[in-house]
Amino acid sequence: MAATLEWGLVAVGAGLAGVGVLGTGIGQGYATGRAADAVGRNPEAEAAIRKMLIMGLAITESSAIYALVIAILLIFVFNKTA
């Protein structure tokens, strides 16, 4: 019974880490849309907007990778110890 409860809590933790990935996807979509609006209003600043967008998306993507790594670690490390 205790192993089942522990596995359930690990699954909940991995699912909560997945929420971090969902939030990252929403944030990247919003940032890309706003960058497209900015380029539409000021085409001369396209290079500067693109550079800032790529840097921002890279930083945002790193948080999604961290959330994914934590979810994978929770699932596979728990399987080794159980």
TAZIZI-V447561 format. One line per field, one symbol per residue. ss: DSSP state (H for helix, E for strand, - for the rest). A space follows every 50 residues. Layout:
ss->???
//
This chain:
ss->-HHHHHHHHHHHHHHHHHHHHHHHHHHHHHHHHHHHHHHHH-HHHHHHHH HHHHHHHHHHHHHHHHHHHHHHHHHHHHHHH-
//
